[in-house]
Amino acid sequence: MKRLTTLLCAAQICFAGVANAAPLSISLPPETAALKPSPLPGYKLAQQKCSTCHSADYINFQPPGMTLAQWTAEAGKMQQVYGAPISNEDVSIIGAYLAVTYGSAQSSDADVQAAHSPMGQRAATPATKVDAMALLQNNACLSCHAFDHKVVGPAYHEVAAKYAGDPQAAAKIAASIQHGGAGKWGQIPMPPYTQLNPEDLQTLAAFILAR
């Protein structure tokens, strides 16, 4: 009985030590995987939207030789099953880039060219004014940022506080959104949003500074 009591006391001391131990901190190695460069418009779109949710290794690990239809279906699955913030047009454009760069398609294929035609039509159409919240939602900004607390990136009110009183604040924030980068708020990189036009960038910058 005495031995049992001794063991129970030792166990209690052990558990107490574990309970009072400092939280375990884990540092992940920096991301090294990258998408293969391409002149196709889907390359920048994939950099911006796919990397929000997963590493480029996810794409590298897919079976080689996948067709345009298969890669487009894969992009569509991200939209429909996992809720990726990409439009039907984005699905076609990203699918074409992936099929040419990682699969069996050629950039000269008629189906690949057709996948890019919506982007050309969009560029030729006069830009319409989009509100800031729609831009945040359509470009997955709220996956990494919140208004009042840190998520992956800083809270918008922190950004506004940092640039308060800076006459170049709007231009600096717009440039950060457009070009992306790392180091200002930590080592996790922010992807570039090069598809946003100057009006969209200024709309987002003004919205963030008003938080």
C-alpha positions in Angstrom: 0.0 0.0 0.0 2.8 2.3 0.9 4.5 1.6 -2.5 1.2 2.4 -4.3 0.9 5.7 -2.4 4.4 6.6 -3.4 3.7 5.9 -7.1 0.6 7.9 -7.0 2.4 10.9 -5.5 5.1 10.6 -8.1 2.5 10.6 -10.9 0.8 13.6 -9.4 4.1 15.5 -9.3 4.9 14.5 -12.9 1.5 15.7 -14.2 1.8 18.9 -12.2 5.2 19.5 -13.9 3.6 18.9 -17.3 0.7 21.2 -16.6 3.1 24.0 -15.5 5.5 23.6 -18.4 5.8 26.4 -21.0 3.7 25.9 -24.2 5.6 24.1 -26.9 6.7 26.4 -29.7 7.2 24.9 -33.2 9.0 26.8 -35.9 8.3 25.5 -39.5 11.0 25.8 -42.1 10.5 28.5 -44.8 8.5 27.6 -47.9 10.8 26.6 -50.7 8.4 25.1 -53.3 7.4 27.4 -56.1 5.1 27.2 -59.1 6.9 26.8 -62.5 7.1 30.2 -64.2 5.1 30.7 -67.4 4.0 33.6 -69.6 0.4 32.3 -69.4 -1.9 34.6 -67.4 -2.8 31.7 -65.1 0.7 31.7 -63.6 0.3 34.9 -61.7 -3.3 34.0 -60.9 -2.2 30.7 -59.4 0.6 32.4 -57.5 -1.9 34.7 -55.9 -4.9 32.4 -55.3 -3.5 28.9 -55.0 -0.7 29.7 -52.6 -3.2 31.2 -50.2 -4.4 27.7 -49.2 -1.6 25.2 -50.0 2.0 24.8 -51.1 3.1 24.4 -54.7 4.1 20.9 -53.7 0.5 19.9 -53.9 0.6 20.6 -57.6 4.0 19.0 -58.0 2.7 15.8 -56.5 -0.1 15.4 -59.0 0.2 12.6 -61.7 2.2 13.8 -64.7 0.5 14.1 -68.1 -2.9 15.3 -66.8 -5.0 16.8 -69.6 -6.6 20.3 -69.8 -9.9 18.8 -68.7 -8.3 17.0 -65.7 -6.4 20.1 -64.5 -9.5 22.3 -65.0 -11.5 19.8 -63.0 -8.9 19.9 -60.2 -9.1 23.7 -60.1 -12.9 23.5 -60.1 -12.8 21.1 -57.1 -10.8 23.7 -55.2 -13.6 26.2 -55.9 -16.6 23.9 -55.3 -15.5 21.5 -52.7 -13.0 23.5 -50.6 -14.5 26.9 -51.1 -11.4 28.5 -52.8 -12.3 32.2 -53.6 -11.9 31.8 -57.4 -14.4 32.5 -60.1 -15.4 30.1 -63.0 -13.2 32.3 -65.2 -10.3 31.8 -62.8 -10.8 28.1 -62.9 -10.5 28.0 -66.7 -7.4 30.2 -66.7 -5.6 28.5 -63.9 -6.5 25.1 -65.4 -5.0 26.1 -68.7 -1.7 27.2 -67.0 -1.5 24.0 -65.0 -2.3 21.8 -68.0 0.4 23.4 -70.2 3.1 23.7 -67.4 2.5 20.4 -65.6 0.4 18.3 -68.0 0.0 17.3 -71.6 -1.5 20.4 -73.1 0.3 22.9 -75.4 -0.1 26.7 -75.2 -1.0 26.6 -78.9 -3.9 24.2 -78.4 -7.3 25.7 -79.3 -8.8 24.7 -76.0 -6.0 26.5 -74.1 -6.5 29.6 -76.2 -10.2 29.5 -75.6 -9.7 29.3 -71.8 -7.8 32.6 -72.0 -10.4 34.4 -74.1 -12.5 35.5 -71.1 -9.5 37.4 -69.7 -8.9 39.2 -73.0 -12.6 40.2 -73.1 -12.4 41.4 -69.5 -9.4 43.5 -70.2 -11.2 45.2 -73.2 -14.3 45.9 -71.0 -14.2 49.3 -69.2 -13.6 48.7 -65.5 -16.5 49.0 -63.2 -16.2 50.3 -59.7 -16.0 47.5 -57.1 -16.5 48.1 -53.4 -13.7 47.2 -51.0 -15.5 44.4 -49.2 -16.1 42.6 -52.6 -12.4 43.0 -53.4 -11.4 41.5 -50.1 -13.7 38.5 -50.5 -13.0 37.9 -54.2 -9.2 38.0 -53.7 -9.1 35.8 -50.5 -7.7 38.7 -48.4 -9.8 37.8 -45.4 -8.2 34.3 -45.4 -5.0 35.9 -44.0 -6.2 39.2 -42.5 -8.9 40.3 -40.1 -10.0 43.8 -39.1 -9.1 43.7 -35.4 -6.8 40.8 -34.8 -3.8 39.0 -36.4 -4.5 35.9 -38.5 -1.6 35.0 -40.8 -0.9 38.7 -41.6 -1.5 41.7 -39.4 -4.9 43.1 -38.6 -6.0 46.0 -40.8 -6.2 48.3 -37.8 -2.6 47.6 -37.0 -1.6 48.5 -40.6 -3.7 51.7 -40.3 -2.0 52.6 -37.0 1.5 52.0 -38.5 0.9 54.4 -41.4 -1.1 57.0 -39.5 0.1 60.5 -40.4 2.2 59.2 -43.4 1.3 61.3 -46.5 2.4 58.4 -48.7 0.5 55.8 -46.7 -2.0 54.9 -49.5 0.7 54.6 -52.1 2.8 52.4 -49.8 -0.1 50.1 -48.9 -1.2 49.8 -52.6 2.4 48.9 -53.6 2.6 46.2 -50.9 -0.7 44.7 -52.1 0.4 44.7 -55.7 3.9 43.4 -55.3 3.6 41.3 -52.1 6.7 40.4 -50.1 7.8 39.4 -46.6 9.6 41.0 -43.7 7.5 44.0 -42.8 5.1 41.9 -40.5 7.0 38.6 -40.3 8.6 36.0 -42.5 5.4 34.5 -44.0 5.3 36.0 -47.6 2.3 37.7 -49.0 1.6 36.8 -52.6 1.5 39.6 -55.2 -1.9 40.8 -56.5 -0.7 42.0 -59.9 -4.1 41.4 -61.5 -5.6 44.3 -59.5 -5.9 47.6 -61.4 -4.8 50.9 -59.9 -8.4 51.8 -58.9 -8.8 48.5 -57.0 -5.5 49.0 -55.2 -6.4 52.5 -54.1 -9.9 51.3 -53.0 -8.3 48.7 -50.8 -5.6 51.0 -49.4 -8.2 53.6 -48.5 -10.4 51.0 -46.8 -7.4 49.6 -44.7 -6.4 53.1 -43.7 -9.9 53.8 -42.4 -9.9 50.9 -40.0 
